[in-house]
Amino acid sequence: MRYEGEHLYHDELDHQREQVILRMSFRICHISQCREFYAVADMLQAMKVANPPKPKVFNKAQLTQFIKKHGLKTGQAYDLPETLSTSDTALLKQGYKGWLAKRDDKFRKIASLTAPHLVEQYLYGKGLGEEIAALIATPGSTWKSKGAYHNALNRFIVFGMVPNALVSFKWSEIGKNYPVADTPDDPIIKRGRGGKHNQNSLSDFRGITARDKKNIEDVVKQWIREGKKLSRRKIFDRYQDAFEVSTVVRQVGNSEILYHDLLPPEKRISPRMFYYHFNRIFSRADQLKMKEGSFKFEKDHAARQGTALDGIMGATHRYEVDATVLDLYVRYPYIKHARYSMGRPTLYFVIDVYSTMIVGFYLGFGAPNADGVAQAMVNACMCKVELAKRYGLVLDKADWPASFIPEEITIDNGTEYPNNLIASILKAMLGIKAFNFTAVYRGDAKGTVEGTFNIFNGEVAHFQAGSIFKERDRTEQHPSNHAVWEYDSLVRKIFNFIILQNKSAKRLAKCGYQAMVDDIGMSPESIFLHSLANDMNGGRKTAPSDEARLRWAFLPEEEATVRPSCIFFKGLEYLSNDNRVIRLHQLAASEGTFPIIVKRVRDWTNHLFYRVKSQRNPSAFEYIKLTLKNHNNNSPYLGMPWDIASHQLKWLKLKIAAHEEYAARLRQHMRSMDEPEFDKLMGQIALLPENERKAIVPRIKEFKAIGKKLNTLTHARDVMVALGFEDEEVEFESPDTFTTTEGF
């Protein structure tokens, strides 16, 4: 089954560079509503030009022949540039407000042309000549040619049909490809506020050249070879002595001497420019290694280690997601001496609209939000065997055969869902064509999932201890006092409810003509599997390797902090043996801590996900799984849902504060006992003459020996008492050992 965003490619392994080189690369940009025609773009060409051409159209047979002719590989999603899934907030933080304004201006001009029926008309029909002509004739239109509209529309379609497709993908490189002269004899344009010919500068120093950079590097390397202590000032002096000084032979009397003089400023670089490029060439880690030496650097600074069937073609065409606060209180199991409740959890269900099969869920705490929706969607798309294993359940794939990526998703259009960003990311990364939003608090617009909630509350939740099934009288005990179900046990019960519902609910009205002819069952699961095989060409099934991509597409971005010893996130520490993460720790050890973007699984603290560029294929991404620190299997947060772990961390802070208060009070108590004792001792020596000598007190060894003998006597008495000889005398020889009895 072909899908939007699929990568059709031919690659080769470059053994010399140990990299995968793409020889041919195509992306399915659009599939017609009838699923008979495909718009395919040449991505090698599209990534090189500002205005990629219109995608080429194939029918199903032509595309199959094209793939076979060129030996193209299939089945993987094309990794579009990261800009497409970058939020406006992130772009604004990096100072690219102007680019966003240009993007919004372009999109406003073509917005009316991006309606689904007009995109189909443009790609597979008569085109949009009349519509574009009408836009040009609009008063105030600044685009006067059809080509401008075609260029913007082509780029929009080729790069995922999201507004960010109109942003330059190389914005992060702008200003970095500044021309640098090779030698001082070449024309030099000095960067900065000085103007093209340096006329506005307060100094006459010239700009940097490639030869200057090479000279700086050579001077530093020679300095290192000589084993000298790092000093930027001294290195600059040596650079100046070697490259910015003229030597003149002068006659002094009968002798000739060499006289050194600095070149004029217009033939030199400034000290500030030298230090700037010194820091660019040599990182802080390199400078530390030069300053401290390799051994000391490794020892002290090296790192240690988110009707309902109108327009529905079949199963997986559209998933509905919604959440409700359950009418059931959950018990808090981590305090053993009393009964406490964690409150009423929020249950998220993901339902396949065509079959009404429950394809995923998530149980969390707090008001319904985008994080919960993301977790539920990831669980819906992945195999349920591993998910069940987290909670102590053993499932077979046939128990819950739902591990497919949908074509459309419908959720509430609430303010808690960042709809534009989510839609862009899902289109760009997973090829999900539509992200539909219904009116807030309009449950009838998502009747399928709302009906499932009613069934769960009415048949399961309302019959459990701690449930709210009627209006409570004030004289009655609050239901939270009767909470019995813990989080993990409730999740297992939801698993059992879903499997029962999927396999036993009657959905006779959902059985179409072909289903009746094939004499399938009437359960949601039977209808789901039959429709996949007959209506959706088997659907888009996920594999275990898709987990990271799914989580990255659905889950919200969050910041973690890279430390020399760990990745620190929300009070917990994570590790990875991947060399790219180890290099991050090394950077943190030399440069200081810094943030990175990660994504997490809300119902499990064990892992975070981090995305990096592929080492073997720079045009693709790889996903690194960061694992919770668990030395000697002793982490108290292992396997916890994040809601519970966060509560535990807050409770721990309160416990630490209480302990510090206890320690402070205990210190004052000990002080009140020590001070009278000290005052008593001071009273005992007050009448003795003070020592006026400056040397050490005499006879210390002698009195130390006496003290040792007294300790021996005390120990002997303790032994005699312990053995029952408390009335016996202990002999103690002193005349031969003691040289004095003064003071006794």
ZIZI-V756181 format. One record per backbone hydrogen bond with DSSP energy under -1.0 kcal/mol. CO is the residue of the C=O (numbers start at 1). NH is the residue of the N-H. Records with the same first field share a line. If there is no record, write none. Layout:
CO->NH + NH
This chain:
3->6
5->78
6->28
8->26
9->73
10->23 + 24
12->21
13->15
14->18 + 19
19->14
21->12
24->10
25->43
26->8
27->41
28->5
30->39
32->35
36->60
37->32
38->58
39->29 + 30
40->56
41->27
42->46
43->47
45->48 + 49
56->40
58->38
59->63
60->64
61->65
62->66
63->67
64->68
65->69
66->70
67->72
73->9
76->7
78->80
81->84
82->85
83->86
87->91
88->92
89->93
90->94
91->96
92->95
96->100
97->101
98->102
99->103
100->104
101->105
102->106
103->107
104->108
105->109
106->110
107->111
110->113
111->114
115->119
116->120
117->121
118->122
119->123
120->124
121->125 + 127
128->132
129->133
130->134
131->135
132->136
133->137
138->141
146->150
147->151
148->152
149->153
150->154
151->155
152->156
153->157
154->158
155->159
156->161
157->160
162->165
163->166
164->167
168->171
170->173
173->176
181->210
182->211
183->186
194->200
195->198
209->213
210->214
211->215
212->216
213->217
214->218
215->219
216->220
217->221
218->222
219->223
220->224
221->225
222->226
223->228
224->227
231->235
232->236
233->237
234->238
235->239
236->240
237->241
238->242
239->243
240->244
244->263
246->261
248->259
250->257
252->255
255->252
257->250
259->248
261->246
264->267
265->268
268->206
270->274
271->275
272->276
273->277
274->278
275->279
276->280
277->281
278->282
283->287
284->288
285->289
286->290
287->291
288->292
289->293
293->297
294->298
295->299
296->300
297->301 + 302
307->310
309->312
314->317
316->407
317->408
318->353
319->410
320->351
322->349
324->347
326->328
327->468
330->342
340->332
343->330
345->326
346->364
347->324
348->362
349->322
350->359 + 360
351->320
352->356
357->352
360->350
362->348
364->346
369->373
370->374
371->375
372->376
373->377
374->378
375->379
376->380
377->381
378->382
384->388
385->389
386->390
388->391 + 393
389->392
396->399
400->402
403->542
407->433 + 434
408->319
409->436
410->321
411->438
414->417
417->419
418->422
419->423
420->424
421->425
422->426
423->427
424->428
425->429
426->430 + 432
434->409
436->411
438->413
439->442
442->445
443->446
446->450
447->451
448->452
449->453
450->454
451->455
452->456
453->457
454->458
455->459
456->460 + 461
457->462
460->463
461->464
464->467
466->329
473->476
478->481
479->482
480->483
485->331
486->490
487->491
488->492
489->493
490->494
491->495
492->496
493->497
494->498
495->499
496->500
497->501
498->502
499->503
500->504
501->505
502->525
507->510
508->511
512->516
513->517
514->518
515->520
522->507
523->527
524->528
525->529
526->530
527->531
528->532
529->533
530->534
531->535 + 536
532->538
536->539
540->405
543->546
544->547
546->550
547->551
548->552
549->553
550->554
551->555
558->598
560->596
561->568
566->563
567->574
568->561
569->572
572->569
573->629
574->567
575->627
578->582
579->583
581->585
582->586
583->587
584->588
585->589
586->590
587->591
588->592
594->562
596->560
598->558
599->609
601->604
602->642
606->628
608->626
609->599
610->624
612->622
616->20
617->620
620->614
622->612
624->610
626->608
627->575
630->633
631->634
637->640
640->605
641->645
642->646
643->647
644->648
645->649
646->650
647->651
648->652
649->653
650->654
651->655
652->656
653->657
654->658
655->659
656->660
657->661
658->662
659->663
660->664
661->665
662->666
663->667
664->668
665->669
666->670
667->671
668->672
669->673
670->674
671->675
674->678
675->679
676->680
677->681
678->682
679->683
680->684
681->685
699->703
700->704
701->705
702->706
703->707
704->708
705->709
706->710
707->711
708->712
709->713
710->714
711->715
712->716
713->717
714->718
715->719
716->720
717->721
718->722
719->723
720->725
721->724
725->728
734->738
741->744
